[in-house]
Amino acid sequence: MSYNALGATYDQPEHVEVATGFYKAIRPLLRGLKGRDVLDLGCGTGLVTERIATHGCRVWGIDLSREMLKVARVRCRRFGSAVRFRAGDLRNFGGVPPAAAAFACADIANHFTSERQLAAFFRNTCRRLEPGGVFVFDALNRWCFETYWDGHTYRFEGPNGDILMECDWDPARSVGTASMIVYQRGPRGLYRRRRYDLRERLYAERTLHRLLREAGFSSVSHVSWSPWTDQHLEASNDRTLWTAIR
C-alpha cells in the first residue's frame, strides 16, 4: 500500500479537493478537540493533518510511505511539536498516546484487499482510542467503482508533476485496479518516470458494519457522502462516510 512512487506529485487538485471535502465533514467534531490527541491514519502528504492542526489538536499522522511523510513534515512544520508523523503500518502501529479521535480520509479502508487485513486495521484503530473515542472514515461504494473505475483513464496535472492513471473494475472479485505512471518534475525541467499499481476492494456496508463491531466499536453509523464540489453533482453519492465510537 505504499505510495512512495507518488511522493511529491500526489497533491493534485483532485486529491486536495477530497481532503478539503473530508475536512468539512469532520469539522464539527474538531471544534471540541482542542488540546486533545488525534490520529490522522493514512495521512499521506498531510493535507488533512494540516487542517486538523488548525483547531489546536495534537495530531499524530501515520502513513506507510516515507516519501509522502517528507512532504507532510514540510507542510506542517509551522505547528512544531503539536504535529508528529510516524512511518507505520495501520494494522499494527503503536507508540502513540490514547486518542480522542481517529480520522482516515481518501478511501483508506478500500486499500485493504482482504477482510483479514481490514479487520486488523479496525482492531488497531480501536485500541488506539480512548473509551468514547470516535473514528471517522470514508469508503468507496459500488456506484463509484462501476462509474469512475471501469475502463476509464485519467490525467492529473500538478505543479510538481503529472499522473496518468488507467483504471479497471473486476466485479467478480470486487476489486478495482489503478495503474499509474508518475512523471515527477525535477531540476532543470527534467522528469522522473515511475510506475505504481493500486488495488482497492469494494466492501458491502454490512461487512464494514460487522468488522467494526467485531473490532470493539460499540456504536456504528454511516451516511451516503461525496467530497466533490458542485462541478461533480453527478457524484453526490459516490462513497459512504462512517462513524464508529469505541
Contacts in CASP RR format, 6 or more apart in sequence:
PFRMAT RR
TARGET T0000
AUTHOR 0000-0000-0000
METHOD contacts of the structure
MODEL  1
MSYNALGATYDQPEHVEVATGFYKAIRPLLRGLKGRDVLDLGCGTGLVTE
RIATHGCRVWGIDLSREMLKVARVRCRRFGSAVRFRAGDLRNFGGVPPAA
AAFACADIANHFTSERQLAAFFRNTCRRLEPGGVFVFDALNRWCFETYWD
GHTYRFEGPNGDILMECDWDPARSVGTASMIVYQRGPRGLYRRRRYDLRE
RLYAERTLHRLLREAGFSSVSHVSWSPWTDQHLEASNDRTLWTAIR
1 64 0 8 1.000
1 111 0 8 1.000
1 112 0 8 1.000
2 64 0 8 1.000
2 65 0 8 1.000
3 10 0 8 1.000
3 44 0 8 1.000
3 63 0 8 1.000
3 64 0 8 1.000
3 65 0 8 1.000
3 67 0 8 1.000
3 68 0 8 1.000
3 196 0 8 1.000
4 65 0 8 1.000
4 66 0 8 1.000
4 67 0 8 1.000
4 68 0 8 1.000
5 180 0 8 1.000
5 182 0 8 1.000
5 194 0 8 1.000
5 195 0 8 1.000
5 196 0 8 1.000
6 65 0 8 1.000
6 67 0 8 1.000
6 68 0 8 1.000
6 163 0 8 1.000
6 180 0 8 1.000
6 182 0 8 1.000
6 196 0 8 1.000
7 45 0 8 1.000
7 65 0 8 1.000
7 67 0 8 1.000
7 68 0 8 1.000
7 70 0 8 1.000
7 71 0 8 1.000
7 182 0 8 1.000
7 184 0 8 1.000
8 67 0 8 1.000
8 70 0 8 1.000
8 71 0 8 1.000
8 160 0 8 1.000
8 161 0 8 1.000
8 184 0 8 1.000
9 158 0 8 1.000
9 160 0 8 1.000
9 161 0 8 1.000
9 162 0 8 1.000
9 163 0 8 1.000
9 182 0 8 1.000
9 183 0 8 1.000
9 184 0 8 1.000
9 185 0 8 1.000
10 44 0 8 1.000
10 45 0 8 1.000
10 68 0 8 1.000
10 71 0 8 1.000
11 45 0 8 1.000
11 47 0 8 1.000
11 71 0 8 1.000
11 158 0 8 1.000
11 159 0 8 1.000
11 160 0 8 1.000
12 156 0 8 1.000
12 157 0 8 1.000
12 158 0 8 1.000
12 163 0 8 1.000
13 156 0 8 1.000
13 158 0 8 1.000
14 156 0 8 1.000
15 47 0 8 1.000
15 106 0 8 1.000
15 156 0 8 1.000
16 47 0 8 1.000
17 227 0 8 1.000
17 228 0 8 1.000
17 229 0 8 1.000
18 105 0 8 1.000
18 106 0 8 1.000
18 227 0 8 1.000
19 47 0 8 1.000
19 48 0 8 1.000
19 51 0 8 1.000
19 105 0 8 1.000
19 106 0 8 1.000
19 227 0 8 1.000
20 47 0 8 1.000
20 51 0 8 1.000
20 227 0 8 1.000
21 227 0 8 1.000
22 48 0 8 1.000
22 103 0 8 1.000
22 105 0 8 1.000
22 106 0 8 1.000
22 138 0 8 1.000
22 227 0 8 1.000
23 48 0 8 1.000
23 51 0 8 1.000
23 52 0 8 1.000
23 105 0 8 1.000
25 136 0 8 1.000
25 225 0 8 1.000
25 227 0 8 1.000
25 241 0 8 1.000
26 52 0 8 1.000
26 103 0 8 1.000
26 136 0 8 1.000
29 101 0 8 1.000
29 134 0 8 1.000
29 136 0 8 1.000
30 38 0 8 1.000
30 52 0 8 1.000
30 55 0 8 1.000
30 57 0 8 1.000
31 55 0 8 1.000
32 55 0 8 1.000
33 55 0 8 1.000
33 56 0 8 1.000
33 57 0 8 1.000
33 100 0 8 1.000
33 101 0 8 1.000
34 55 0 8 1.000
34 56 0 8 1.000
34 57 0 8 1.000
35 56 0 8 1.000
35 57 0 8 1.000
35 58 0 8 1.000
36 57 0 8 1.000
36 58 0 8 1.000
36 99 0 8 1.000
36 100 0 8 1.000
36 101 0 8 1.000
37 57 0 8 1.000
37 58 0 8 1.000
37 60 0 8 1.000
37 96 0 8 1.000
37 97 0 8 1.000
37 98 0 8 1.000
37 99 0 8 1.000
37 100 0 8 1.000
38 52 0 8 1.000
38 57 0 8 1.000
38 58 0 8 1.000
38 59 0 8 1.000
38 60 0 8 1.000
38 99 0 8 1.000
38 100 0 8 1.000
38 101 0 8 1.000
38 102 0 8 1.000
38 103 0 8 1.000
39 59 0 8 1.000
39 60 0 8 1.000
39 61 0 8 1.000
39 62 0 8 1.000
39 96 0 8 1.000
39 99 0 8 1.000
39 101 0 8 1.000
39 102 0 8 1.000
39 103 0 8 1.000
39 125 0 8 1.000
39 128 0 8 1.000
40 46 0 8 1.000
40 48 0 8 1.000
40 49 0 8 1.000
40 52 0 8 1.000
40 59 0 8 1.000
40 60 0 8 1.000
40 61 0 8 1.000
40 62 0 8 1.000
40 102 0 8 1.000
40 103 0 8 1.000
40 104 0 8 1.000
40 105 0 8 1.000
41 61 0 8 1.000
41 62 0 8 1.000
41 90 0 8 1.000
41 102 0 8 1.000
41 103 0 8 1.000
41 104 0 8 1.000
41 108 0 8 1.000
41 125 0 8 1.000
41 137 0 8 1.000
42 61 0 8 1.000
42 62 0 8 1.000
42 63 0 8 1.000
42 64 0 8 1.000
42 90 0 8 1.000
42 104 0 8 1.000
42 105 0 8 1.000
42 106 0 8 1.000
42 108 0 8 1.000
43 49 0 8 1.000
43 61 0 8 1.000
43 62 0 8 1.000
43 63 0 8 1.000
43 68 0 8 1.000
43 69 0 8 1.000
43 72 0 8 1.000
43 85 0 8 1.000
44 63 0 8 1.000
44 65 0 8 1.000
44 68 0 8 1.000
44 69 0 8 1.000
44 71 0 8 1.000
44 72 0 8 1.000
45 68 0 8 1.000
45 71 0 8 1.000
45 72 0 8 1.000
45 75 0 8 1.000
46 61 0 8 1.000
46 68 0 8 1.000
46 71 0 8 1.000
46 72 0 8 1.000
46 75 0 8 1.000
46 76 0 8 1.000
47 75 0 8 1.000
47 105 0 8 1.000
48 103 0 8 1.000
48 105 0 8 1.000
49 59 0 8 1.000
49 61 0 8 1.000
49 72 0 8 1.000
49 75 0 8 1.000
49 76 0 8 1.000
49 83 0 8 1.000
49 85 0 8 1.000
50 75 0 8 1.000
50 76 0 8 1.000
50 79 0 8 1.000
50 83 0 8 1.000
52 59 0 8 1.000
52 103 0 8 1.000
53 59 0 8 1.000
53 76 0 8 1.000
53 79 0 8 1.000
53 82 0 8 1.000
53 83 0 8 1.000
56 82 0 8 1.000
57 82 0 8 1.000
58 82 0 8 1.000
58 83 0 8 1.000
59 76 0 8 1.000
59 79 0 8 1.000
59 82 0 8 1.000
59 83 0 8 1.000
59 84 0 8 1.000
60 84 0 8 1.000
60 85 0 8 1.000
60 86 0 8 1.000
60 96 0 8 1.000
60 99 0 8 1.000
61 72 0 8 1.000
61 83 0 8 1.000
61 84 0 8 1.000
61 85 0 8 1.000
61 86 0 8 1.000
62 85 0 8 1.000
62 86 0 8 1.000
62 87 0 8 1.000
62 88 0 8 1.000
62 90 0 8 1.000
62 93 0 8 1.000
62 96 0 8 1.000
63 69 0 8 1.000
63 72 0 8 1.000
63 85 0 8 1.000
63 87 0 8 1.000
63 88 0 8 1.000
64 87 0 8 1.000
64 88 0 8 1.000
64 89 0 8 1.000
64 90 0 8 1.000
65 87 0 8 1.000
66 87 0 8 1.000
69 85 0 8 1.000
69 87 0 8 1.000
72 85 0 8 1.000
73 85 0 8 1.000
76 83 0 8 1.000
76 85 0 8 1.000
86 93 0 8 1.000
86 95 0 8 1.000
86 96 0 8 1.000
90 104 0 8 1.000
90 108 0 8 1.000
90 121 0 8 1.000
90 124 0 8 1.000
90 125 0 8 1.000
91 112 0 8 1.000
91 117 0 8 1.000
91 120 0 8 1.000
91 121 0 8 1.000
91 124 0 8 1.000
92 120 0 8 1.000
92 124 0 8 1.000
93 124 0 8 1.000
93 128 0 8 1.000
94 124 0 8 1.000
94 128 0 8 1.000
96 128 0 8 1.000
98 128 0 8 1.000
98 129 0 8 1.000
98 130 0 8 1.000
99 128 0 8 1.000
99 129 0 8 1.000
99 130 0 8 1.000
99 133 0 8 1.000
100 129 0 8 1.000
100 130 0 8 1.000
100 133 0 8 1.000
100 134 0 8 1.000
101 129 0 8 1.000
101 133 0 8 1.000
101 134 0 8 1.000
101 135 0 8 1.000
101 136 0 8 1.000
102 125 0 8 1.000
102 128 0 8 1.000
102 129 0 8 1.000
102 133 0 8 1.000
102 134 0 8 1.000
102 135 0 8 1.000
102 136 0 8 1.000
103 135 0 8 1.000
103 136 0 8 1.000
103 137 0 8 1.000
104 125 0 8 1.000
104 135 0 8 1.000
104 136 0 8 1.000
104 137 0 8 1.000
104 138 0 8 1.000
105 137 0 8 1.000
105 138 0 8 1.000
106 138 0 8 1.000
107 138 0 8 1.000
107 139 0 8 1.000
107 140 0 8 1.000
107 200 0 8 1.000
107 239 0 8 1.000
108 121 0 8 1.000
108 137 0 8 1.000
109 118 0 8 1.000
109 121 0 8 1.000
109 137 0 8 1.000
109 138 0 8 1.000
109 139 0 8 1.000
109 203 0 8 1.000
109 208 0 8 1.000
109 242 0 8 1.000
110 139 0 8 1.000
110 140 0 8 1.000
110 200 0 8 1.000
110 201 0 8 1.000
110 202 0 8 1.000
110 203 0 8 1.000
111 198 0 8 1.000
111 200 0 8 1.000
112 118 0 8 1.000
112 121 0 8 1.000
112 201 0 8 1.000
113 175 0 8 1.000
113 199 0 8 1.000
113 200 0 8 1.000
113 201 0 8 1.000
114 201 0 8 1.000
115 203 0 8 1.000
115 207 0 8 1.000
115 211 0 8 1.000
118 203 0 8 1.000
118 211 0 8 1.000
119 211 0 8 1.000
119 214 0 8 1.000
119 215 0 8 1.000
122 211 0 8 1.000
122 212 0 8 1.000
122 214 0 8 1.000
122 215 0 8 1.000
122 217 0 8 1.000
123 215 0 8 1.000
123 216 0 8 1.000
125 135 0 8 1.000
125 215 0 8 1.000
126 135 0 8 1.000
126 215 0 8 1.000
126 216 0 8 1.000
126 217 0 8 1.000
126 244 0 8 1.000
126 246 0 8 1.000
129 135 0 8 1.000
129 246 0 8 1.000
130 246 0 8 1.000
131 246 0 8 1.000
132 245 0 8 1.000
132 246 0 8 1.000
133 245 0 8 1.000
133 246 0 8 1.000
134 243 0 8 1.000
134 244 0 8 1.000
134 245 0 8 1.000
134 246 0 8 1.000
135 217 0 8 1.000
135 242 0 8 1.000
135 243 0 8 1.000
135 244 0 8 1.000
135 245 0 8 1.000
135 246 0 8 1.000
136 241 0 8 1.000
136 242 0 8 1.000
136 243 0 8 1.000
136 244 0 8 1.000
137 241 0 8 1.000
137 242 0 8 1.000
138 225 0 8 1.000
138 227 0 8 1.000
138 239 0 8 1.000
138 240 0 8 1.000
138 241 0 8 1.000
138 242 0 8 1.000
139 203 0 8 1.000
139 208 0 8 1.000
139 239 0 8 1.000
139 240 0 8 1.000
139 242 0 8 1.000
140 200 0 8 1.000
140 202 0 8 1.000
140 238 0 8 1.000
140 239 0 8 1.000
141 202 0 8 1.000
141 224 0 8 1.000
141 237 0 8 1.000
141 238 0 8 1.000
141 239 0 8 1.000
141 240 0 8 1.000
142 202 0 8 1.000
143 237 0 8 1.000
143 238 0 8 1.000
144 235 0 8 1.000
144 238 0 8 1.000
144 239 0 8 1.000
145 169 0 8 1.000
145 176 0 8 1.000
145 202 0 8 1.000
146 169 0 8 1.000
146 171 0 8 1.000
147 235 0 8 1.000
147 238 0 8 1.000
148 167 0 8 1.000
148 235 0 8 1.000
148 238 0 8 1.000
149 167 0 8 1.000
149 168 0 8 1.000
149 169 0 8 1.000
149 176 0 8 1.000
149 177 0 8 1.000
149 178 0 8 1.000
150 167 0 8 1.000
150 168 0 8 1.000
150 169 0 8 1.000
151 166 0 8 1.000
151 167 0 8 1.000
151 168 0 8 1.000
151 169 0 8 1.000
152 166 0 8 1.000
152 167 0 8 1.000
153 164 0 8 1.000
153 165 0 8 1.000
153 166 0 8 1.000
153 167 0 8 1.000
154 163 0 8 1.000
154 164 0 8 1.000
154 165 0 8 1.000
154 167 0 8 1.000
155 162 0 8 1.000
155 163 0 8 1.000
155 164 0 8 1.000
155 165 0 8 1.000
156 162 0 8 1.000
156 163 0 8 1.000
156 165 0 8 1.000
159 185 0 8 1.000
160 184 0 8 1.000
160 185 0 8 1.000
161 182 0 8 1.000
161 183 0 8 1.000
161 184 0 8 1.000
161 185 0 8 1.000
161 191 0 8 1.000
162 182 0 8 1.000
162 183 0 8 1.000
163 180 0 8 1.000
163 181 0 8 1.000
163 182 0 8 1.000
163 183 0 8 1.000
164 180 0 8 1.000
164 181 0 8 1.000
164 183 0 8 1.000
165 178 0 8 1.000
165 179 0 8 1.000
165 180 0 8 1.000
166 178 0 8 1.000
166 179 0 8 1.000
166 180 0 8 1.000
167 176 0 8 1.000
167 177 0 8 1.000
167 178 0 8 1.000
167 179 0 8 1.000
168 176 0 8 1.000
168 177 0 8 1.000
168 178 0 8 1.000
168 179 0 8 1.000
169 175 0 8 1.000
169 176 0 8 1.000
169 177 0 8 1.000
170 176 0 8 1.000
170 177 0 8 1.000
174 201 0 8 1.000
174 202 0 8 1.000
174 203 0 8 1.000
175 199 0 8 1.000
175 200 0 8 1.000
175 201 0 8 1.000
175 202 0 8 1.000
176 199 0 8 1.000
176 200 0 8 1.000
176 201 0 8 1.000
176 202 0 8 1.000
177 197 0 8 1.000
177 198 0 8 1.000
177 199 0 8 1.000
178 197 0 8 1.000
178 198 0 8 1.000
178 199 0 8 1.000
178 200 0 8 1.000
179 195 0 8 1.000
179 197 0 8 1.000
179 198 0 8 1.000
180 195 0 8 1.000
180 196 0 8 1.000
180 197 0 8 1.000
180 198 0 8 1.000
181 193 0 8 1.000
181 194 0 8 1.000
181 195 0 8 1.000
182 193 0 8 1.000
182 194 0 8 1.000
182 195 0 8 1.000
182 196 0 8 1.000
183 191 0 8 1.000
183 192 0 8 1.000
183 193 0 8 1.000
184 191 0 8 1.000
184 192 0 8 1.000
184 193 0 8 1.000
184 194 0 8 1.000
185 191 0 8 1.000
186 192 0 8 1.000
205 222 0 8 1.000
205 240 0 8 1.000
208 222 0 8 1.000
208 240 0 8 1.000
208 242 0 8 1.000
209 220 0 8 1.000
209 222 0 8 1.000
212 220 0 8 1.000
212 242 0 8 1.000
212 244 0 8 1.000
213 220 0 8 1.000
216 246 0 8 1.000
217 244 0 8 1.000
217 245 0 8 1.000
217 246 0 8 1.000
218 245 0 8 1.000
218 246 0 8 1.000
219 244 0 8 1.000
219 245 0 8 1.000
220 242 0 8 1.000
220 243 0 8 1.000
220 244 0 8 1.000
220 245 0 8 1.000
221 242 0 8 1.000
221 243 0 8 1.000
221 244 0 8 1.000
222 240 0 8 1.000
222 241 0 8 1.000
222 242 0 8 1.000
222 243 0 8 1.000
223 240 0 8 1.000
223 241 0 8 1.000
224 236 0 8 1.000
224 237 0 8 1.000
224 239 0 8 1.000
224 240 0 8 1.000
224 241 0 8 1.000
225 237 0 8 1.000
225 239 0 8 1.000
225 240 0 8 1.000
225 241 0 8 1.000
226 232 0 8 1.000
226 235 0 8 1.000
226 236 0 8 1.000
226 237 0 8 1.000
226 238 0 8 1.000
226 239 0 8 1.000
227 239 0 8 1.000
228 235 0 8 1.000
228 236 0 8 1.000
228 238 0 8 1.000
END
